[in-house]
Amino acid sequence: MCIFIINTPSSIIPQGVEVPVQEQDIGKVENNNRVNINIFRLSKSNKTFPAMMSTKKFPTTIDLLQIKRGANPHFCLIKDLAAFIDTHKHRRRRFICKRCLYLTTNGDKYRLHQQLCQVHKVQRTYVPPKNAADGSDIFSYLPPNSNQQVTNFESDLPFIVVADLESLLIPATPEEALRGIVNTHKPISACYKLISTDTSFYESPKIFYGTNVIAKFLDSLLEDAFKLREILNNHAPLSLTPEQRDDIDSQTECHLCKGAMSESEEYVVDHDHLTGCIRGNPPSPFNTMLN
């Protein structure tokens, strides 16, 4: 579903644009050919992600996979993005959001998703497995004037959501079976609970059942998400007592990576933006990247 572009006709590339085409010149190529060009790339673990979505309104759109060899980018034409992303064989039509690579076989869900997704930047949700081969499950930091990555630390998320859904499995009708449908999931109940590292924060589990259970579940979850965003945007102030200041000054290792402190580095006070509690004093660039 992906073919290499070996030779590029000179009529496609406008004057003043060098080949291989650089990202900043994609717009010129779009205008010259009256075509929308979307760019996708591969992560270190060979996961496809959207890198640049066209803002043009031309009638034709093409999707390109950008592969870098050295300093120069090379492009492959993606003929079928859904088939390129999802290699499983499906008998039903698949709809894919090019902005986040959300994939579904339900046209109504796809159109609703597009309305919500278009207000956000292009992205792809990726949760790396523990002990990932490419190290993507570990946050790393390269200290100044050092060639050794610091990776051996963990930091808790301020909030997590634990959720569960229950549904009945309804056998497909003869008409649905002809379209490749085997069973239909009918939601009957849903529940979620917000958990925080702040021990003063408590919310009872939210439980939903009956008609429109999924809509009720998502509406409530979205409402809580906005509340949590407000909480996280309002950072708890940093307040140091003289005793805490003395304790920070007497530390000899970074509380995050457990590495020994160096006189050549600048250290700052790191505090929990949710509770205001002092956590330690990591290197300044480290603290900035972590936040």
C-alpha positions as CSV (number, residue, x, y, z in Angstrom):
1,M,0.0,0.0,0.0
2,C,3.1,2.2,-0.2
3,I,5.2,2.9,-3.3
4,F,8.5,4.6,-3.7
5,I,8.7,7.8,-5.8
6,I,11.8,7.2,-7.8
7,N,11.8,10.0,-10.3
8,T,10.0,13.3,-9.9
9,P,9.0,15.1,-13.1
10,S,10.4,18.6,-13.2
11,S,6.9,20.0,-13.9
12,I,5.8,19.0,-10.4
13,I,8.6,20.9,-8.6
14,P,8.3,24.7,-8.9
15,Q,11.3,26.9,-9.7
16,G,13.4,27.7,-6.7
17,V,12.6,24.4,-4.9
18,E,15.5,22.0,-4.5
19,V,15.2,18.2,-4.7
20,P,14.9,16.4,-2.4
21,V,12.1,18.7,-1.3
22,Q,12.4,20.0,2.2
23,E,9.5,20.3,4.6
24,Q,9.4,24.1,4.4
25,D,8.9,23.9,0.6
26,I,5.9,21.5,0.7
27,G,3.5,24.4,0.5
28,K,5.1,25.6,-2.7
29,V,4.7,22.1,-4.3
30,E,1.0,22.0,-3.2
31,N,0.3,25.4,-4.8
32,N,2.2,24.5,-8.0
33,N,0.1,21.2,-8.4
34,R,-3.1,22.3,-6.7
35,V,-3.0,19.3,-4.4
36,N,-3.1,18.8,-0.6
37,I,-0.1,17.0,0.7
38,N,-0.2,15.2,4.1
39,I,3.1,14.0,5.6
40,F,3.6,10.9,7.8
41,R,6.7,9.6,9.5
42,L,7.9,6.6,11.3
43,S,8.9,6.6,15.0
44,K,12.0,4.8,16.3
45,S,9.7,1.7,16.9
46,N,8.4,1.9,13.3
47,K,5.0,3.3,14.4
48,T,3.5,5.6,11.8
49,F,2.4,9.0,13.1
50,P,1.1,12.2,11.3
51,A,3.7,14.9,11.0
52,M,2.1,17.6,8.9
53,M,-1.5,18.0,7.7
54,S,-2.2,20.2,4.8
55,T,-4.2,23.4,5.4
56,K,-5.0,23.8,1.7
57,K,-8.4,23.3,0.2
58,F,-7.6,21.7,-3.2
59,P,-9.9,19.0,-4.5
60,T,-7.1,16.3,-4.5
61,T,-5.2,15.0,-1.5
62,I,-2.2,12.7,-1.4
63,D,-0.5,11.1,1.6
64,L,3.2,10.7,1.7
65,L,5.5,8.7,4.1
66,Q,8.7,10.7,4.8
67,I,11.8,8.7,5.3
68,K,15.1,10.4,6.2
69,R,18.3,9.0,5.0
70,G,21.0,11.3,6.4
71,A,20.1,14.9,6.0
72,N,17.8,14.4,3.0
73,P,14.2,13.3,3.2
74,H,12.7,10.8,0.7
75,F,9.0,10.3,0.1
76,C,6.8,7.2,-0.5
77,L,3.2,7.5,-1.8
78,I,0.7,5.9,0.6
79,K,-2.1,4.5,-1.6
80,D,-4.4,3.4,1.2
81,L,-3.6,4.9,4.6
82,A,-6.1,2.6,6.5
83,A,-4.5,-0.5,5.0
84,F,-1.1,0.9,5.7
85,I,-1.8,1.5,9.3
86,D,-4.0,-1.6,10.0
87,T,-2.6,-4.7,8.4
88,H,-5.4,-7.0,9.6
89,K,-7.8,-8.2,6.9
90,H,-11.2,-6.7,7.1
91,R,-14.3,-7.3,5.0
92,R,-15.9,-4.0,6.0
93,R,-14.9,-0.6,5.0
94,R,-12.5,1.2,7.3
95,F,-12.5,4.9,8.2
96,I,-9.3,6.5,9.4
97,C,-8.7,10.0,10.9
98,K,-5.5,11.3,9.3
99,R,-5.0,13.7,12.2
100,C,-4.6,11.1,14.9
101,L,-4.9,7.7,13.1
102,Y,-8.1,6.8,14.9
103,L,-9.5,3.8,13.0
104,T,-13.1,2.5,12.9
105,T,-15.6,0.7,10.7
106,N,-18.5,2.9,11.8
107,G,-19.1,5.9,9.5
108,D,-21.2,7.8,12.1
109,K,-18.5,7.5,14.8
110,Y,-15.9,8.5,12.3
111,R,-17.7,11.7,11.3
112,L,-18.4,12.6,14.9
113,H,-14.7,12.0,15.8
114,Q,-13.6,14.3,12.9
115,Q,-15.6,17.2,14.3
116,L,-13.9,16.8,17.7
117,C,-10.4,16.0,16.4
118,Q,-10.0,18.9,13.9
119,V,-9.7,21.4,16.7
120,H,-6.5,19.7,18.0
121,K,-3.0,19.4,16.7
122,V,-2.0,16.3,14.8
123,Q,-1.0,13.5,17.1
124,R,-1.0,9.8,17.7
125,T,-1.7,8.2,21.1
126,Y,1.0,5.7,21.9
127,V,1.4,3.9,25.2
128,P,4.8,2.1,25.2
129,P,5.0,-1.3,26.8
130,K,7.2,-1.8,29.9
131,N,10.8,-2.5,29.0
132,A,10.2,-1.3,25.4
133,A,13.1,-2.3,23.1
134,D,13.6,1.3,22.0
135,G,13.5,2.7,25.5
136,S,10.4,4.8,24.8
137,D,8.9,3.8,28.2
138,I,11.7,5.7,30.1
139,F,12.2,9.4,30.2
140,S,15.9,10.2,29.6
141,Y,18.0,13.3,30.2
142,L,21.4,14.2,28.9
143,P,23.2,16.4,31.4
144,P,25.3,19.3,30.1
145,N,28.9,18.3,29.1
146,S,28.1,14.6,29.4
147,N,27.7,11.7,27.0
148,Q,25.8,9.5,29.4
149,Q,22.0,9.4,29.5
150,V,20.3,9.6,32.8
151,T,17.2,7.3,32.7
152,N,16.8,5.4,36.0
153,F,13.9,7.3,37.6
154,E,10.1,7.3,37.8
155,S,7.6,10.0,38.2
156,D,3.9,9.4,39.1
157,L,1.1,10.9,37.1
158,P,-1.0,13.3,39.1
159,F,-4.3,11.7,38.0
160,I,-5.3,8.5,36.4
161,V,-8.7,7.1,35.3
162,V,-9.7,3.5,36.0
163,A,-12.7,2.5,33.9
164,D,-14.7,-0.6,33.0
165,L,-17.5,-1.3,30.6
166,E,-19.9,-4.2,30.4
167,S,-21.9,-5.3,27.3
168,L,-24.1,-8.1,26.0
169,L,-23.0,-9.9,22.9
170,I,-25.9,-10.0,20.4
171,P,-25.5,-12.5,17.5
172,A,-25.6,-10.8,14.1
173,T,-28.8,-10.9,11.9
174,P,-28.6,-12.7,8.6
175,E,-28.3,-9.3,6.9
176,E,-25.5,-8.2,9.1
177,A,-23.7,-11.5,8.6
178,L,-23.6,-10.8,4.9
179,R,-21.6,-7.6,5.7
180,G,-19.1,-9.5,7.7
181,I,-20.5,-8.7,11.1
182,V,-20.4,-11.6,13.6
183,N,-21.7,-10.1,16.8
184,T,-22.9,-6.7,18.1
185,H,-21.8,-5.4,21.5
186,K,-24.8,-3.8,23.4
187,P,-23.5,-1.7,26.3
188,I,-25.4,-2.2,29.5
189,S,-23.2,-0.5,32.2
190,A,-20.1,1.6,32.7
191,C,-18.0,2.8,35.6
192,Y,-14.9,4.9,36.2
193,K,-12.9,6.2,39.1
194,L,-10.5,9.1,39.4
195,I,-7.3,8.4,41.4
196,S,-4.8,11.1,42.3
197,T,-1.4,11.3,43.9
198,D,-2.9,14.0,46.1
199,T,-4.2,12.2,49.1
200,S,-6.7,15.1,49.8
201,F,-8.4,14.5,46.4
202,Y,-11.3,12.0,46.5
203,E,-14.1,11.3,44.0
204,S,-16.6,8.5,44.4
205,P,-16.8,6.0,41.5
206,K,-19.2,7.1,38.7
207,I,-21.6,4.3,37.7
208,F,-23.9,4.4,34.7
209,Y,-26.5,2.0,33.3
210,G,-29.7,1.9,31.3
211,T,-30.3,3.6,28.0
212,N,-27.6,5.8,26.4
213,V,-25.1,4.4,28.9
214,I,-22.0,5.2,26.7
215,A,-23.2,8.8,26.1
216,K,-23.7,9.3,29.8
217,F,-20.3,7.8,30.6
218,L,-18.4,9.9,28.0
219,D,-20.2,13.2,28.9
220,S,-19.3,12.7,32.6
221,L,-15.7,11.8,31.8
222,L,-15.3,14.8,29.6
223,E,-16.8,17.1,32.3
224,D,-14.3,15.6,34.8
225,A,-11.4,16.1,32.3
226,F,-12.1,19.8,32.1
227,K,-12.2,20.0,35.9
228,L,-8.8,18.2,36.1
229,R,-7.3,20.5,33.5
230,E,-8.3,23.5,35.6
231,I,-6.7,21.9,38.6
232,L,-3.5,21.2,36.8
233,N,-3.4,24.7,35.2
234,N,-3.6,26.3,38.6
235,H,-0.2,25.3,40.1
236,A,0.0,25.1,43.8
237,P,2.5,27.8,45.0
238,L,6.0,26.9,46.2
239,S,6.6,27.9,49.8
240,L,9.9,26.9,51.5
241,T,10.4,27.0,55.2
242,P,14.0,27.7,56.5
243,E,14.2,24.0,57.5
244,Q,13.2,22.8,54.0
245,R,15.7,25.2,52.5
246,D,18.5,23.8,54.7
247,D,17.4,20.2,53.8
248,I,17.5,21.0,50.0
249,D,20.9,22.6,50.3
250,S,22.3,19.6,52.1
251,Q,21.3,17.1,49.5
252,T,24.1,15.3,47.6
253,E,22.1,13.5,44.9
254,C,19.3,14.2,42.4
255,H,16.0,12.9,43.8
256,L,14.9,11.8,40.3
257,C,17.8,9.9,38.9
258,K,19.7,9.3,42.1
259,G,22.9,10.6,40.5
260,A,25.5,12.5,42.4
261,M,25.3,16.3,42.1
262,S,27.9,18.2,40.2
263,E,29.2,21.7,40.9
264,S,29.1,22.4,37.1
265,E,25.3,22.1,37.1
266,E,22.6,24.5,38.1
267,Y,20.0,23.0,40.4
268,V,16.4,24.2,41.1
269,V,13.8,23.3,43.7
270,D,11.2,20.9,42.3
271,H,7.8,20.9,43.8
272,D,4.5,19.1,43.1
273,H,2.3,21.5,41.1
274,L,-0.7,19.7,42.4
275,T,0.0,19.7,46.2
276,G,2.8,22.2,46.5
277,C,5.0,19.6,48.3
278,I,8.7,19.8,47.9
279,R,10.2,16.9,46.0
280,G,13.9,17.7,45.6
281,N,16.3,19.8,43.6
282,P,17.1,18.3,40.2
283,P,19.2,20.0,37.4
284,S,17.4,22.9,35.9
285,P,17.1,21.4,32.3
286,F,15.9,18.1,33.8
287,N,13.2,19.9,35.8
288,T,12.0,21.8,32.7
289,M,11.8,18.7,30.6
290,L,10.0,16.8,33.3
291,N,7.3,19.6,33.7
